[in-house]
């Protein structure tokens, strides 16, 4: 399963839409995603499990890259 993570680069940064970044992580659970990102100093806003249609849409982006593949 692939999760999309919306985050701010600094854990102390207040979420501002214009500064929100995204990344994709392959994991079995949301907890595994959080474990994977634990060492990074990021402020996680939202973690979303991508269904097949949403994943296909995201894969069309030139910036799509799964972090832990």
N, C-alpha and C positions, 0 to 999 in steps of 0.2 A: 504494500500500500504506500502511496505517496501523499505526504502532507505538505501543505503550503503554510509557511510561517511568515507572518507580518511582524516586523520588529523595528525598533530604534537602535542605532549602533551603540549608544551609550546607555547603560543601565539606569543612570540617574536622569536621563533626558525625559522631559515630559512629551508624551506622544503628540506629534504634530503631523497631520496628514501629508504635508509636502515633504517630510523627511522620512517617511515610512519606507522601509526596504522590504523585499521579500526573498525568500529562499525556499528550496524544496528539499525535503528529507524523506528517504525511504525508511519506513519502520513499521512494526506491527501494531504499536499503540502510541497514543499521544505522550504517554509517560516515557517511552523510548526516545521520542523526539526531544523532550525536555532534558533527558539524560545526555543526549548527544550534544545539546547546546549549552550544557551546564558550565563548561569551562570558558565559554565566551562571555564577554561583558556586554550583553545585550538586554534590552527591555522588550520582552515578548508581549506583543499586543494580542495576537490571535493565532491559533493553530487550527487549520481546516483540513479535514480529510477530503481528498479530491476523488470524486466519482469518475467513472470512465470517460464520460463526455467532457467534464471540466478538465481532466488531465489532458485529453486530446487537444482541447483548445489551448491550454497553457503550453503544450509542446510545440505549438506553431511559432512561439516567440523565439527570436534569435538569442534571447537571454536565458532561456530555460536550461537549467543544469541541476541535476540531483546531486546534493552535497556528498552523500556517503555511498555512492555507487562505485 
